[in-house]
């Protein structure tokens, strides 16, 4: 298996940039589109565990009504593709309002409609171990 083939890496990077822009600009419609519409899709958030696209979409809709995700600044990013159809995106970020450090990891797969998130995990570092 080849890692970081130029074409798939560029495509996944563009999809991830679209996700980040939609997150920061409070666009739940775009976020919904970028998560695979499947009951197998999961998202573990800072304070919620969501199973299936319907739960993720409902969460995003509710979150959008109160202003969306907290503003954040990415401080480290690793995007990796494995072959042509699977990839991961991993970031460390700092929440602008609180200074809390967070992490986000996503597994993406290529579908006939483009790259889609099949699994995501977001967490905050609260203590230093």
NUFI-719508 format. One line per field, with one value per atom (N, C-alpha, C, O): residue number from 0; residue in three letters; atom name; x, y, z. Coordinates in nm, 2 decimals. Layout:
BEGIN
num: c(NUM,...)
residuo: c(ALA,...)
atomo: c(CA,...)
u: c(X,...)
v: c(Y,...)
w: c(Z,...)
This chain:
BEGIN
num: c(0,0,0,0,1,1,1,1,2,2,2,2,3,3,3,3,4,4,4,4,5,5,5,5,6,6,6,6,7,7,7,7,8,8,8,8,9,9,9,9,10,10,10,10,11,11,11,11,12,12,12,12,13,13,13,13,14,14,14,14,15,15,15,15,16,16,16,16,17,17,17,17,18,18,18,18,19,19,19,19,20,20,20,20,21,21,21,21,22,22,22,22,23,23,23,23,24,24,24,24,25,25,25,25,26,26,26,26,27,27,27,27,28,28,28,28,29,29,29,29,30,30,30,30,31,31,31,31,32,32,32,32,33,33,33,33,34,34,34,34,35,35,35,35,36,36,36,36,37,37,37,37,38,38,38,38,39,39,39,39,40,40,40,40,41,41,41,41,42,42,42,42,43,43,43,43,44,44,44,44,45,45,45,45,46,46,46,46,47,47,47,47,48,48,48,48,49,49,49,49,50,50,50,50,51,51,51,51,52,52,52,52,53,53,53,53,54,54,54,54,55,55,55,55,56,56,56,56,57,57,57,57,58,58,58,58,59,59,59,59,60,60,60,60,61,61,61,61,62,62,62,62,63,63,63,63,64,64,64,64,65,65,65,65,66,66,66,66,67,67,67,67,68,68,68,68,69,69,69,69,70,70,70,70,71,71,71,71,72,72,72,72,73,73,73,73,74,74,74,74,75,75,75,75,76,76,76,76,77,77,77,77,78,78,78,78,79,79,79,79,80,80,80,80,81,81,81,81,82,82,82,82,83,83,83,83,84,84,84,84,85,85,85,85,86,86,86,86,87,87,87,87,88,88,88,88,89,89,89,89,90,90,90,90,91,91,91,91,92,92,92,92,93,93,93,93,94,94,94,94,95,95,95,95,96,96,96,96,97,97,97,97,98,98,98,98,99,99,99,99,100,100,100,100,101,101,101,101,102,102,102,102,103,103,103,103,104,104,104,104,105,105,105,105,106,106,106,106,107,107,107,107,108,108,108,108,109,109,109,109,110,110,110,110,111,111,111,111,112,112,112,112,113,113,113,113,114,114,114,114,115,115,115,115,116,116,116,116,117,117,117,117,118,118,118,118,119,119,119,119,120,120,120,120,121,121,121,121,122,122,122,122,123,123,123,123,124,124,124,124,125,125,125,125,126,126,126,126,127,127,127,127,128,128,128,128)
residuo: c(UNK,UNK,UNK,UNK,UNK,UNK,UNK,UNK,UNK,UNK,UNK,UNK,UNK,UNK,UNK,UNK,UNK,UNK,UNK,UNK,UNK,UNK,UNK,UNK,UNK,UNK,UNK,UNK,UNK,UNK,UNK,UNK,UNK,UNK,UNK,UNK,UNK,UNK,UNK,UNK,UNK,UNK,UNK,UNK,UNK,UNK,UNK,UNK,UNK,UNK,UNK,UNK,UNK,UNK,UNK,UNK,UNK,UNK,UNK,UNK,UNK,UNK,UNK,UNK,UNK,UNK,UNK,UNK,UNK,UNK,UNK,UNK,UNK,UNK,UNK,UNK,UNK,UNK,UNK,UNK,UNK,UNK,UNK,UNK,UNK,UNK,UNK,UNK,UNK,UNK,UNK,UNK,UNK,UNK,UNK,UNK,UNK,UNK,UNK,UNK,UNK,UNK,UNK,UNK,UNK,UNK,UNK,UNK,UNK,UNK,UNK,UNK,UNK,UNK,UNK,UNK,UNK,UNK,UNK,UNK,UNK,UNK,UNK,UNK,UNK,UNK,UNK,UNK,UNK,UNK,UNK,UNK,UNK,UNK,UNK,UNK,UNK,UNK,UNK,UNK,UNK,UNK,UNK,UNK,UNK,UNK,UNK,UNK,UNK,UNK,UNK,UNK,UNK,UNK,UNK,UNK,UNK,UNK,UNK,UNK,UNK,UNK,UNK,UNK,UNK,UNK,UNK,UNK,UNK,UNK,UNK,UNK,UNK,UNK,UNK,UNK,UNK,UNK,UNK,UNK,UNK,UNK,UNK,UNK,UNK,UNK,UNK,UNK,UNK,UNK,UNK,UNK,UNK,UNK,UNK,UNK,UNK,UNK,UNK,UNK,UNK,UNK,UNK,UNK,UNK,UNK,UNK,UNK,UNK,UNK,UNK,UNK,UNK,UNK,UNK,UNK,UNK,UNK,UNK,UNK,UNK,UNK,UNK,UNK,UNK,UNK,UNK,UNK,UNK,UNK,UNK,UNK,UNK,UNK,UNK,UNK,UNK,UNK,UNK,UNK,UNK,UNK,UNK,UNK,UNK,UNK,UNK,UNK,UNK,UNK,UNK,UNK,UNK,UNK,UNK,UNK,UNK,UNK,UNK,UNK,UNK,UNK,UNK,UNK,UNK,UNK,UNK,UNK,UNK,UNK,UNK,UNK,UNK,UNK,UNK,UNK,UNK,UNK,UNK,UNK,UNK,UNK,UNK,UNK,UNK,UNK,UNK,UNK,UNK,UNK,UNK,UNK,UNK,UNK,UNK,UNK,UNK,UNK,UNK,UNK,UNK,UNK,UNK,UNK,UNK,UNK,UNK,UNK,UNK,UNK,UNK,UNK,UNK,UNK,UNK,UNK,UNK,UNK,UNK,UNK,UNK,UNK,UNK,UNK,UNK,UNK,UNK,UNK,UNK,UNK,UNK,UNK,UNK,UNK,UNK,UNK,UNK,UNK,UNK,UNK,UNK,UNK,UNK,UNK,UNK,UNK,UNK,UNK,UNK,UNK,UNK,UNK,UNK,UNK,UNK,UNK,UNK,UNK,UNK,UNK,UNK,UNK,UNK,UNK,UNK,UNK,UNK,UNK,UNK,UNK,UNK,UNK,UNK,UNK,UNK,UNK,UNK,UNK,UNK,UNK,UNK,UNK,UNK,UNK,UNK,UNK,UNK,UNK,UNK,UNK,UNK,UNK,UNK,UNK,UNK,UNK,UNK,UNK,UNK,UNK,UNK,UNK,UNK,UNK,UNK,UNK,UNK,UNK,UNK,UNK,UNK,UNK,UNK,UNK,UNK,UNK,UNK,UNK,UNK,UNK,UNK,UNK,UNK,UNK,UNK,UNK,UNK,UNK,UNK,UNK,UNK,UNK,UNK,UNK,UNK,UNK,UNK,UNK,UNK,UNK,UNK,UNK,UNK,UNK,UNK,UNK,UNK,UNK,UNK,UNK,UNK,UNK,UNK,UNK,UNK,UNK,UNK,UNK,UNK,UNK,UNK,UNK,UNK,UNK,UNK,UNK,UNK,UNK,UNK,UNK,UNK,UNK,UNK,UNK,UNK,UNK,UNK,UNK,UNK,UNK,UNK,UNK,UNK,UNK,UNK,UNK,UNK,UNK,UNK,UNK,UNK,UNK,UNK,UNK,UNK,UNK,UNK,UNK,UNK,UNK,UNK,UNK,UNK,UNK,UNK,UNK,UNK,UNK,UNK,UNK,UNK,UNK,UNK,UNK,UNK,UNK)
atomo: c(N,CA,C,O,N,CA,C,O,N,CA,C,O,N,CA,C,O,N,CA,C,O,N,CA,C,O,N,CA,C,O,N,CA,C,O,N,CA,C,O,N,CA,C,O,N,CA,C,O,N,CA,C,O,N,CA,C,O,N,CA,C,O,N,CA,C,O,N,CA,C,O,N,CA,C,O,N,CA,C,O,N,CA,C,O,N,CA,C,O,N,CA,C,O,N,CA,C,O,N,CA,C,O,N,CA,C,O,N,CA,C,O,N,CA,C,O,N,CA,C,O,N,CA,C,O,N,CA,C,O,N,CA,C,O,N,CA,C,O,N,CA,C,O,N,CA,C,O,N,CA,C,O,N,CA,C,O,N,CA,C,O,N,CA,C,O,N,CA,C,O,N,CA,C,O,N,CA,C,O,N,CA,C,O,N,CA,C,O,N,CA,C,O,N,CA,C,O,N,CA,C,O,N,CA,C,O,N,CA,C,O,N,CA,C,O,N,CA,C,O,N,CA,C,O,N,CA,C,O,N,CA,C,O,N,CA,C,O,N,CA,C,O,N,CA,C,O,N,CA,C,O,N,CA,C,O,N,CA,C,O,N,CA,C,O,N,CA,C,O,N,CA,C,O,N,CA,C,O,N,CA,C,O,N,CA,C,O,N,CA,C,O,N,CA,C,O,N,CA,C,O,N,CA,C,O,N,CA,C,O,N,CA,C,O,N,CA,C,O,N,CA,C,O,N,CA,C,O,N,CA,C,O,N,CA,C,O,N,CA,C,O,N,CA,C,O,N,CA,C,O,N,CA,C,O,N,CA,C,O,N,CA,C,O,N,CA,C,O,N,CA,C,O,N,CA,C,O,N,CA,C,O,N,CA,C,O,N,CA,C,O,N,CA,C,O,N,CA,C,O,N,CA,C,O,N,CA,C,O,N,CA,C,O,N,CA,C,O,N,CA,C,O,N,CA,C,O,N,CA,C,O,N,CA,C,O,N,CA,C,O,N,CA,C,O,N,CA,C,O,N,CA,C,O,N,CA,C,O,N,CA,C,O,N,CA,C,O,N,CA,C,O,N,CA,C,O,N,CA,C,O,N,CA,C,O,N,CA,C,O,N,CA,C,O,N,CA,C,O,N,CA,C,O,N,CA,C,O,N,CA,C,O,N,CA,C,O,N,CA,C,O,N,CA,C,O,N,CA,C,O,N,CA,C,O,N,CA,C,O,N,CA,C,O,N,CA,C,O,N,CA,C,O,N,CA,C,O,N,CA,C,O,N,CA,C,O,N,CA,C,O,N,CA,C,O,N,CA,C,O)
u: c(0.08,0.00,0.09,0.19,0.05,0.13,0.07,-0.05,0.15,0.11,0.13,0.24,0.03,0.04,0.07,0.15,-0.01,-0.01,-0.05,-0.15,0.01,-0.01,-0.16,-0.22,-0.23,-0.37,-0.46,-0.53,-0.47,-0.55,-0.52,-0.61,-0.39,-0.36,-0.41,-0.46,-0.40,-0.45,-0.60,-0.65,-0.67,-0.81,-0.86,-0.95,-0.80,-0.83,-0.80,-0.88,-0.69,-0.65,-0.76,-0.80,-0.81,-0.91,-1.04,-1.11,-1.08,-1.20,-1.19,-1.29,-1.07,-1.05,-1.06,-1.12,-1.00,-1.01,-1.16,-1.20,-1.24,-1.38,-1.45,-1.53,-1.41,-1.47,-1.44,-1.53,-1.31,-1.27,-1.34,-1.39,-1.35,-1.42,-1.56,-1.62,-1.63,-1.77,-1.79,-1.89,-1.69,-1.70,-1.69,-1.77,-1.60,-1.57,-1.68,-1.71,-1.74,-1.85,-1.99,-2.09,-2.00,-2.13,-2.22,-2.33,-2.17,-2.24,-2.27,-2.21,-2.38,-2.41,-2.45,-2.43,-2.50,-2.53,-2.41,-2.41,-2.30,-2.17,-2.12,-2.07,-2.12,-2.07,-2.15,-2.09,-2.28,-2.37,-2.32,-2.31,-2.30,-2.26,-2.12,-2.10,-2.03,-1.90,-1.89,-1.79,-1.99,-2.00,-2.07,-2.18,-2.02,-2.09,-2.23,-2.25,-2.33,-2.46,-2.49,-2.54,-2.45,-2.46,-2.48,-2.43,-2.55,-2.56,-2.43,-2.42,-2.33,-2.20,-2.11,-2.00,-2.14,-2.06,-2.07,-2.18,-1.96,-1.96,-1.88,-1.79,-1.91,-1.84,-1.84,-1.95,-1.72,-1.71,-1.66,-1.55,-1.74,-1.71,-1.66,-1.64,-1.64,-1.59,-1.69,-1.65,-1.82,-1.92,-2.03,-2.14,-2.01,-2.12,-2.06,-1.95,-2.13,-2.10,-2.22,-2.33,-2.19,-2.29,-2.27,-2.16,-2.38,-2.37,-2.47,-2.59,-2.42,-2.50,-2.51,-2.50,-2.53,-2.54,-2.65,-2.64,-2.76,-2.88,-2.85,-2.88,-2.78,-2.74,-2.64,-2.65,-2.55,-2.45,-2.51,-2.49,-2.60,-2.67,-2.76,-2.76,-2.83,-2.91,-2.83,-2.87,-2.71,-2.62,-2.57,-2.57,-2.53,-2.48,-2.59,-2.56,-2.71,-2.82,-2.85,-2.86,-2.85,-2.87,-2.75,-2.78,-2.63,-2.51,-2.51,-2.47,-2.56,-2.57,-2.66,-2.63,-2.76,-2.86,-2.80,-2.85,-2.69,-2.63,-2.49,-2.41,-2.47,-2.35,-2.24,-2.14,-2.26,-2.17,-2.05,-2.06,-1.95,-1.83,-1.75,-1.75,-1.69,-1.60,-1.49,-1.44,-1.45,-1.34,-1.21,-1.19,-1.13,-1.01,-0.90,-0.93,-0.78,-0.66,-0.59,-0.55,-0.57,-0.49,-0.34,-0.29,-0.28,-0.14,-0.05,0.07,-0.12,-0.04,-0.14,-0.26,-0.10,-0.19,-0.11,0.00,-0.17,-0.11,-0.23,-0.33,-0.21,-0.31,-0.23,-0.13,-0.29,-0.23,-0.33,-0.44,-0.29,-0.37,-0.31,-0.18,-0.39,-0.34,-0.40,-0.52,-0.32,-0.38,-0.46,-0.43,-0.56,-0.64,-0.77,-0.83,-0.81,-0.95,-0.97,-1.08,-0.86,-0.87,-0.77,-0.66,-0.81,-0.71,-0.75,-0.86,-0.66,-0.68,-0.64,-0.55,-0.71,-0.67,-0.66,-0.75,-0.56,-0.53,-0.48,-0.39,-0.54,-0.50,-0.49,-0.56,-0.40,-0.41,-0.45,-0.41,-0.53,-0.58,-0.59,-0.58,-0.61,-0.63,-0.76,-0.78,-0.85,-0.97,-0.94,-0.87,-0.98,-0.94,-1.00,-0.93,-1.12,-1.18,-1.12,-1.11,-1.08,-1.03,-0.89,-0.83,-0.83,-0.69,-0.67,-0.56,-0.79,-0.78,-0.72,-0.76,-0.64,-0.58,-0.67,-0.72,-0.70,-0.78,-0.72,-0.62,-0.78,-0.73,-0.85,-0.96,-0.83,-0.93,-0.87,-0.77,-0.93,-0.89,-1.01,-1.12,-0.99,-1.10,-1.04,-0.93,-1.13,-1.10,-1.19,-1.32,-1.14,-1.21,-1.20,-1.10,-1.31,-1.31,-1.36,-1.44,-1.31,-1.35,-1.48,-1.49,-1.58,-1.71,-1.73,-1.65,-1.84,-1.87,-1.90,-1.90,-1.94,-1.97,-1.85,-1.86,-1.73,-1.62,-1.57,-1.63,-1.48,-1.43,-1.53,-1.59,-1.55,-1.65,-1.59,-1.51,-1.63,-1.58,-1.66,-1.79,-1.60,-1.67,-1.65,-1.73,-1.55,-1.53,-1.45,-1.36,-1.49,-1.43,-1.42,-1.51,-1.32,-1.30,-1.24,-1.14,-1.30,-1.26,-1.24,-1.33,-1.13,-1.12,-1.04,-0.97,-1.05,-0.97,-0.88,-0.91,-0.76,-0.66,-0.70,-0.69,-0.73,-0.77,-0.66,-0.64,-0.58,-0.48,-0.35,-0.36,-0.24,-0.11,-0.08,-0.08,-0.06,-0.04,0.11,0.15)
v: c(-0.12,0.00,0.12,0.13,0.22,0.34,0.45,0.46,0.52,0.62,0.76,0.78,0.84,0.98,1.00,1.08,0.92,0.94,1.08,1.13,1.15,1.30,1.33,1.42,1.26,1.28,1.27,1.36,1.15,1.13,1.23,1.28,1.25,1.34,1.48,1.55,1.53,1.66,1.67,1.77,1.57,1.56,1.56,1.63,1.48,1.47,1.60,1.65,1.66,1.79,1.89,1.97,1.90,1.99,1.96,2.06,1.84,1.80,1.84,1.89,1.82,1.86,2.01,2.06,2.09,2.23,2.28,2.37,2.21,2.24,2.22,2.30,2.11,2.08,2.18,2.23,2.22,2.32,2.46,2.52,2.50,2.62,2.62,2.71,2.50,2.49,2.49,2.54,2.43,2.43,2.57,2.60,2.64,2.78,2.87,2.97,2.85,2.94,2.90,2.95,2.79,2.74,2.70,2.75,2.61,2.56,2.41,2.32,2.38,2.24,2.16,2.04,2.23,2.16,2.10,1.99,2.17,2.12,2.01,1.91,2.03,1.93,1.80,1.69,1.81,1.69,1.62,1.49,1.69,1.63,1.56,1.46,1.61,1.56,1.43,1.36,1.41,1.28,1.18,1.21,1.06,0.96,0.93,0.91,0.94,0.92,0.77,0.70,0.72,0.58,0.56,0.64,0.45,0.42,0.38,0.38,0.35,0.31,0.42,0.41,0.54,0.66,0.70,0.70,0.73,0.77,0.90,0.93,0.97,1.08,1.09,1.10,1.08,1.10,1.24,1.28,1.32,1.46,1.48,1.39,1.61,1.65,1.60,1.56,1.61,1.58,1.49,1.48,1.43,1.35,1.23,1.24,1.12,1.01,0.99,0.97,1.00,1.00,0.89,0.86,0.81,0.69,0.71,0.72,0.70,0.71,0.86,0.95,0.87,1.01,1.09,1.21,1.02,1.10,1.17,1.28,1.10,1.16,1.27,1.37,1.25,1.35,1.48,1.59,1.46,1.57,1.64,1.77,1.57,1.64,1.72,1.83,1.67,1.74,1.87,1.98,1.86,1.97,2.08,2.20,2.04,2.13,2.21,2.33,2.13,2.19,2.29,2.40,2.24,2.33,2.46,2.56,2.45,2.56,2.67,2.79,2.63,2.73,2.81,2.92,2.76,2.84,2.89,2.93,2.91,2.97,2.88,2.93,2.75,2.66,2.62,2.64,2.57,2.52,2.64,2.75,2.63,2.73,2.76,2.67,2.89,2.93,2.86,2.84,2.82,2.75,2.78,2.82,2.76,2.78,2.65,2.59,2.60,2.47,2.50,2.60,2.42,2.44,2.32,2.34,2.21,2.10,2.02,2.00,1.97,1.90,1.79,1.81,1.67,1.56,1.50,1.45,1.50,1.44,1.33,1.35,1.21,1.09,1.01,0.99,0.97,0.88,0.74,0.73,0.64,0.50,0.44,0.41,0.43,0.39,0.51,0.63,0.48,0.58,0.61,0.72,0.53,0.54,0.56,0.57,0.56,0.58,0.68,0.69,0.76,0.86,0.90,0.87,0.96,1.02,1.16,1.20,1.24,1.38,1.39,1.35,1.45,1.46,1.60,1.65,1.67,1.81,1.82,1.76,1.92,1.97,2.12,2.18,2.17,2.30,2.37,2.30,2.50,2.58,2.65,2.72,2.64,2.71,2.86,2.89,2.95,3.09,3.15,3.23,3.12,3.19,3.14,3.22,3.01,2.96,2.92,2.90,2.90,2.86,2.71,2.65,2.63,2.49,2.43,2.47,2.32,2.25,2.13,2.06,2.11,2.00,1.92,1.96,1.80,1.72,1.67,1.65,1.65,1.59,1.49,1.52,1.37,1.28,1.23,1.21,1.21,1.17,1.06,1.07,0.96,0.87,0.90,0.90,0.91,0.95,0.83,0.76,0.81,0.71,0.78,0.87,0.73,0.79,0.72,0.59,0.79,0.73,0.79,0.87,0.74,0.79,0.94,1.01,1.00,1.14,1.22,1.34,1.16,1.23,1.17,1.07,1.24,1.20,1.23,1.33,1.13,1.14,1.09,0.99,1.15,1.11,0.99,0.99,0.88,0.76,0.75,0.69,0.81,0.81,0.94,0.98,1.00,1.12,1.11,1.05,1.17,1.18,1.32,1.36,1.39,1.52,1.51,1.46,1.57,1.57,1.69,1.75,1.73,1.84,1.79,1.69,1.85,1.82,1.91,2.03,1.85,1.92,1.92,2.02,1.81,1.80,1.75,1.68,1.78,1.72,1.60,1.61,1.49,1.37,1.34,1.24)
w: c(0.00,0.00,0.00,0.07,-0.08,-0.09,0.00,0.00,0.07,0.16,0.09,0.03,0.11,0.06,-0.09,-0.13,-0.17,-0.31,-0.34,-0.27,-0.43,-0.45,-0.47,-0.41,-0.56,-0.60,-0.48,-0.44,-0.42,-0.30,-0.18,-0.12,-0.16,-0.05,-0.08,0.01,-0.20,-0.23,-0.22,-0.17,-0.26,-0.25,-0.11,-0.07,-0.03,0.11,0.19,0.27,0.15,0.22,0.18,0.27,0.06,0.02,0.09,0.13,0.11,0.18,0.32,0.38,0.38,0.52,0.54,0.64,0.45,0.45,0.44,0.51,0.35,0.34,0.48,0.52,0.54,0.67,0.77,0.84,0.78,0.88,0.85,0.95,0.73,0.69,0.73,0.79,0.71,0.75,0.90,0.95,0.97,1.12,1.17,1.26,1.12,1.18,1.13,1.21,1.02,0.97,1.00,0.95,1.08,1.13,1.02,1.00,0.93,0.82,0.84,0.78,0.92,0.94,0.82,0.82,0.72,0.59,0.53,0.48,0.53,0.47,0.56,0.51,0.69,0.78,0.76,0.76,0.75,0.73,0.60,0.60,0.50,0.37,0.38,0.31,0.46,0.47,0.56,0.56,0.64,0.72,0.63,0.57,0.63,0.55,0.60,0.72,0.51,0.55,0.57,0.48,0.69,0.72,0.87,0.95,0.91,1.06,1.12,1.24,1.04,1.09,1.12,1.18,1.08,1.10,1.25,1.31,1.31,1.45,1.47,1.40,1.58,1.62,1.77,1.84,1.83,1.98,2.00,1.95,2.06,2.09,2.23,2.30,2.26,2.39,2.50,2.61,2.47,2.57,2.52,2.59,2.41,2.35,2.27,2.21,2.26,2.18,2.08,2.12,1.95,1.85,1.75,1.70,1.73,1.65,1.54,1.55,1.42,1.29,1.25,1.33,1.12,1.06,1.12,1.13,1.15,1.20,1.33,1.35,1.42,1.55,1.53,1.60,1.44,1.42,1.36,1.40,1.26,1.20,1.30,1.30,1.39,1.49,1.58,1.62,1.62,1.71,1.64,1.70,1.52,1.44,1.43,1.44,1.40,1.39,1.52,1.52,1.63,1.76,1.79,1.85,1.76,1.79,1.71,1.76,1.59,1.50,1.55,1.54,1.62,1.68,1.79,1.82,1.85,1.96,1.92,2.00,1.79,1.74,1.68,1.63,1.68,1.63,1.72,1.84,1.66,1.74,1.79,1.73,1.90,1.95,1.85,1.79,1.84,1.75,1.80,1.92,1.70,1.74,1.64,1.52,1.68,1.59,1.59,1.69,1.47,1.45,1.47,1.41,1.56,1.58,1.52,1.51,1.49,1.43,1.35,1.39,1.23,1.14,1.07,1.03,1.07,1.00,0.92,0.97,0.78,0.69,0.62,0.56,0.62,0.56,0.48,0.53,0.36,0.28,0.27,0.27,0.26,0.25,0.13,0.12,0.02,-0.11,-0.16,-0.14,-0.24,-0.30,-0.23,-0.26,-0.13,-0.08,0.07,0.12,0.15,0.29,0.34,0.29,0.43,0.49,0.63,0.68,0.70,0.83,0.83,0.77,0.92,0.94,1.10,1.17,1.14,1.29,1.31,1.24,1.41,1.44,1.59,1.67,1.63,1.76,1.74,1.65,1.84,1.82,1.96,2.06,1.96,2.08,2.07,1.97,2.16,2.16,2.20,2.30,2.11,2.12,2.25,2.32,2.29,2.41,2.54,2.64,2.55,2.68,2.68,2.79,2.57,2.56,2.58,2.59,2.60,2.61,2.48,2.37,2.50,2.39,2.36,2.45,2.23,2.19,2.08,2.02,2.06,1.95,1.87,1.93,1.75,1.66,1.56,1.50,1.56,1.46,1.38,1.43,1.25,1.16,1.07,1.02,1.04,0.94,0.82,0.84,0.70,0.58,0.48,0.48,0.41,0.30,0.17,0.17,0.06,-0.07,-0.11,-0.10,-0.15,-0.20,-0.34,-0.39,-0.40,-0.53,-0.53,-0.63,-0.41,-0.39,-0.34,-0.31,-0.33,-0.27,-0.14,-0.09,-0.08,0.05,0.16,0.17,0.25,0.36,0.49,0.49,0.60,0.73,0.78,0.77,0.82,0.87,1.02,1.09,1.08,1.22,1.26,1.20,1.38,1.43,1.58,1.65,1.63,1.78,1.81,1.75,1.90,1.95,2.10,2.17,2.15,2.29,2.33,2.25,2.46,2.52,2.62,2.69,2.63,2.73,2.85,2.85,2.96,3.08,3.18,3.26,3.19,3.29,3.22,3.11,3.27,3.22,3.31,3.43,3.24,3.31,3.34,3.39)
